[in-house]
């Protein structure tokens, strides 16, 4: 399979162009720990809910997929 980008610099350039169009400026200054704290405290995301994982499984297996059901 042919790679979409020949090298990382093309990808970085494209990402910067997209960010500029979206009004995202500067380099990220938030650490991963700060991001997680922000998600919990400000956005109300509960990591124990596994929301992203559940959504990915639902997309793959359909709306009737229940992660908590007995196998």
BELSULGI-V22135 format. One record per backbone hydrogen bond with DSSP energy under -1.0 kcal/mol. NH is the residue of the N-H (numbers start at 1). CO is the residue of the C=O. Records with the same first field share a line. If there is no record, write none. Layout:
NH: CO  CO
This chain:
12: 8
13: 9
14: 10
15: 11
16: 12
17: 13
18: 14
19: 15
20: 16
21: 17
22: 18
24: 19
35: 31
36: 32
37: 33
38: 34
39: 35
40: 36
41: 37
42: 38
43: 38
45: 39
49: 46
50: 47
54: 50
55: 51
56: 52
57: 53
58: 54
59: 55
60: 56
61: 57
62: 58
65: 62
69: 66
